[in-house]
């Protein structure tokens, strides 16, 4: 395939890292959700623990049907909403490091695993919102295809330079009793509180059988007041989640800061059983409320009844992101180290459209983003709700492409990428999209894979193994670990940890 690519452009795996201002551009078994821990060794956080067999059986994930290859003669365009969610990876990490051998297929989201990590993509300059870096190389787990990556990196906005109006919406129902739920929520939001600016506003709304305003509009310099309320929380009762959401929006609108970051942050295991409890009703309510300029982010906690499907729906329709916190170290990453990307939005309703050349591309397959696909009409409709990108985010999208057996001259375009988005403070459904275009040319191909290329393909390969994907090609844990062992990952503790997770999974399954 390498020699062929010198003549023709390779299969394409689009790695979008924060789309904007484009500058240049084995075999896990396919079983039902049963969980059989190999041992009781939990990973290295004091709040992690061993989960007895069957404890995770009540979890709910959106069904994923993997994208198939599509012939360009049938359809040479592909459209989807950008997704900066990261929840899948820490959830999987917790399961694997706790000793489980069988992973539910629908818990494995390739794009969320890729987007959990930071990559060294070109950063935006000259006031641009984002920059794009493109790359193409032979697929190490399938010699018949080539991977083309586009890395998008958004501009960085200092969290301290933005006035924040934040409502902590905290589930204190009985299902939140265990150490990895409410106690971890308390530690996580305490860490976030320490990062507040003096002029920030913080409110706390809790919900169980009923909702309660525990704190209204405290200033960021009243840290002890905020921390005391967080520390006094306790779990018990049913789960009136919808009532809490409505109250949280009311408080956020009361304390609204013009030009600031206005956001509700929900912390829950997603077990709503009182009030508006079906996804469609909650989706409709939050879709209406997002026009207020208040964003809605969701952090999942705990194991056993995690309702990932509902939480993703809430975040998507609330112009926010969905993340999962499984430990204090993850809380530090999400709410301290990456606070800008978590809470400061630089672009919303980000959509991507790709047109592939019928002359050179035989077929293509989008890796991941299965429930983010759009039609051409949706892509062109300014009212279409799509994903949000935060400060300093990188987002990776992957296409696997099969090439036609024809010569591809130099400077030939293999396709075009169009990104559409809105400014984060734009309100109203009729606001016009901003647009960025990028030509995909054959000169982005390189024979030698960089460390970053190898790591990205390793994440994809591991996801395909966990899903026992029909598209995993020659992927297997032995060669995957050999590739990871060949990489110097010492500069990134989270990438280095990923290698440990893969090895732990191999150990688990024997």
Helices and strands as residue ranges (DSSP letters): H 2-7, E 70-71, E 77-81, H 87-97, G 105-107, H 110-115, E 130-138, E 146-154, G 159-161, E 164-171, G 174-176, I 179-183, H 184-194, E 201-207, E 211-219, H 223-231, H 241-254, E 261-268, H 279-289, G 290-292, E 295-301, H 308-317, E 322-325, H 328-332, I 333-337, H 339-343, E 345-356, E 361-367, G 370-372, H 376-380, E 387-390, E 394-403, E 413-422, E 434-441, G 442-444, H 451-467, H 477-485, H 493-509
